[in-house]
Amino acid sequence: MPKYLCQGSYTEHGLKGLVKEGGSKRQAVVEQLVKEMGGKLEAFYFAFGSDDFVIILDLPSNVDMAAVALAAQASGAVKSRITVLLLPEEIDRATKRQVNFQAPME
């Protein structure tokens, strides 16, 4: 199952909700959403700095991740970015694939 790193920050609206509901409630909401999408929440952390949260999840597909990300962004409560995570074994397989690539000006 594909794995994703979600990093982001809360908007003013999102922070008000977080203060009202608490961090454990936010984790439970994300965990339930991911479960309903057929996935699993691997890690959920709050952070200092440019990111307010760091989340790692497994979801069945990029389409499922896109649906979750669109819903979260459309809520107006968060601004996030998603990184697709690859296992070392996946990179091993990628290095064995023959790719005919021609760089510009060659």
C-alpha positions as a Markdown table, in Angstrom:
| # | Residue | x | y | z |
|---|---|---|---|---|
| 1 | Met | 0.0 | 0.0 | 0.0 |
| 2 | Pro | 1.4 | 3.4 | -0.9 |
| 3 | Lys | 2.8 | 5.5 | 2.0 |
| 4 | Tyr | 2.5 | 9.3 | 2.3 |
| 5 | Leu | 4.1 | 12.0 | 4.3 |
| 6 | Cys | 1.7 | 14.9 | 5.1 |
| 7 | Gln | 3.1 | 18.1 | 6.4 |
| 8 | Gly | 1.3 | 21.3 | 7.0 |
| 9 | Ser | 0.1 | 24.1 | 9.1 |
| 10 | Tyr | -3.3 | 25.2 | 10.5 |
| 11 | Thr | -5.0 | 28.3 | 9.4 |
| 12 | Glu | -6.4 | 30.7 | 12.0 |
| 13 | His | -9.7 | 28.9 | 11.6 |
| 14 | Gly | -8.0 | 25.5 | 12.1 |
| 15 | Leu | -6.1 | 26.6 | 15.1 |
| 16 | Lys | -9.2 | 27.7 | 16.8 |
| 17 | Gly | -10.7 | 24.3 | 16.3 |
| 18 | Leu | -7.6 | 22.6 | 17.5 |
| 19 | Val | -7.5 | 24.7 | 20.7 |
| 20 | Lys | -11.2 | 23.9 | 21.3 |
| 21 | Glu | -11.0 | 20.1 | 20.5 |
| 22 | Gly | -7.4 | 19.2 | 21.5 |
| 23 | Gly | -4.7 | 17.2 | 19.8 |
| 24 | Ser | -6.0 | 13.8 | 20.6 |
| 25 | Lys | -9.4 | 14.5 | 19.0 |
| 26 | Arg | -7.6 | 15.7 | 15.8 |
| 27 | Gln | -5.6 | 12.5 | 15.7 |
| 28 | Ala | -8.7 | 10.4 | 16.2 |
| 29 | Val | -10.5 | 12.2 | 13.4 |
| 30 | Val | -7.6 | 11.7 | 11.0 |
| 31 | Glu | -7.3 | 8.0 | 12.0 |
| 32 | Gln | -11.0 | 7.4 | 11.4 |
| 33 | Leu | -10.9 | 9.2 | 8.0 |
| 34 | Val | -8.0 | 7.1 | 6.9 |
| 35 | Lys | -9.6 | 3.9 | 8.1 |
| 36 | Glu | -12.8 | 4.7 | 6.1 |
| 37 | Met | -10.6 | 5.2 | 3.0 |
| 38 | Gly | -9.2 | 1.7 | 3.5 |
| 39 | Gly | -5.9 | 2.9 | 4.9 |
| 40 | Lys | -3.9 | 3.1 | 8.1 |
| 41 | Leu | -2.5 | 6.0 | 10.2 |
| 42 | Glu | 1.1 | 5.2 | 10.9 |
| 43 | Ala | 2.2 | 8.3 | 12.8 |
| 44 | Phe | 0.7 | 11.6 | 13.8 |
| 45 | Tyr | 2.8 | 14.3 | 15.4 |
| 46 | Phe | 2.4 | 18.0 | 16.2 |
| 47 | Ala | 5.5 | 20.1 | 15.5 |
| 48 | Phe | 7.1 | 23.5 | 16.1 |
| 49 | Gly | 8.3 | 25.7 | 13.3 |
| 50 | Ser | 6.9 | 26.0 | 9.8 |
| 51 | Asp | 4.9 | 22.8 | 10.1 |
| 52 | Asp | 2.2 | 22.4 | 12.8 |
| 53 | Phe | 1.8 | 18.7 | 12.0 |
| 54 | Val | 3.6 | 15.7 | 10.4 |
| 55 | Ile | 1.5 | 12.7 | 9.5 |
| 56 | Ile | 2.5 | 9.4 | 7.9 |
| 57 | Leu | -0.3 | 7.3 | 6.4 |
| 58 | Asp | -0.9 | 4.3 | 4.2 |
| 59 | Leu | -3.7 | 4.6 | 1.7 |
| 60 | Pro | -4.7 | 2.3 | -1.2 |
| 61 | Ser | -3.9 | 4.7 | -4.0 |
| 62 | Asn | -2.8 | 8.1 | -5.1 |
| 63 | Val | -6.5 | 8.8 | -5.9 |
| 64 | Asp | -7.4 | 8.1 | -2.3 |
| 65 | Met | -4.7 | 10.4 | -1.0 |
| 66 | Ala | -5.7 | 13.1 | -3.4 |
| 67 | Ala | -9.3 | 12.8 | -2.2 |
| 68 | Val | -8.2 | 13.2 | 1.4 |
| 69 | Ala | -5.9 | 16.1 | 0.6 |
| 70 | Leu | -8.6 | 17.9 | -1.4 |
| 71 | Ala | -11.1 | 17.6 | 1.4 |
| 72 | Ala | -8.7 | 18.8 | 4.0 |
| 73 | Gln | -7.6 | 21.8 | 1.9 |
| 74 | Ala | -11.2 | 22.7 | 1.0 |
| 75 | Ser | -12.1 | 22.8 | 4.7 |
| 76 | Gly | -10.0 | 26.0 | 5.0 |
| 77 | Ala | -8.5 | 24.7 | 8.2 |
| 78 | Val | -5.2 | 23.5 | 6.9 |
| 79 | Lys | -2.5 | 24.2 | 4.3 |
| 80 | Ser | -0.6 | 21.0 | 3.6 |
| 81 | Arg | 1.8 | 19.3 | 1.2 |
| 82 | Ile | 2.0 | 15.6 | 0.4 |
| 83 | Thr | 5.1 | 13.5 | -0.3 |
| 84 | Val | 4.9 | 10.0 | -1.7 |
| 85 | Leu | 7.2 | 7.8 | 0.3 |
| 86 | Leu | 9.1 | 4.9 | -1.3 |
| 87 | Leu | 10.6 | 1.9 | 0.4 |
| 88 | Pro | 14.3 | 1.0 | -0.2 |
| 89 | Glu | 13.1 | -2.1 | -2.0 |
| 90 | Glu | 11.1 | 0.0 | -4.4 |
| 91 | Ile | 14.2 | 2.1 | -5.2 |
| 92 | Asp | 16.1 | -1.2 | -5.7 |
| 93 | Arg | 13.5 | -2.2 | -8.3 |
| 94 | Ala | 13.6 | 1.2 | -9.9 |
| 95 | Thr | 17.4 | 1.1 | -10.4 |
| 96 | Lys | 17.0 | -2.2 | -12.3 |
| 97 | Arg | 14.5 | -0.7 | -14.8 |
| 98 | Gln | 15.9 | 0.2 | -18.2 |
| 99 | Val | 14.9 | 3.8 | -19.1 |
| 100 | Asn | 15.7 | 5.4 | -22.4 |
| 101 | Phe | 16.1 | 9.1 | -21.4 |
| 102 | Gln | 17.6 | 11.7 | -23.6 |
| 103 | Ala | 18.6 | 14.9 | -21.8 |
| 104 | Pro | 18.0 | 18.2 | -23.7 |
| 105 | Met | 20.7 | 19.2 | -26.1 |
| 106 | Glu | 22.3 | 15.8 | -26.4 |
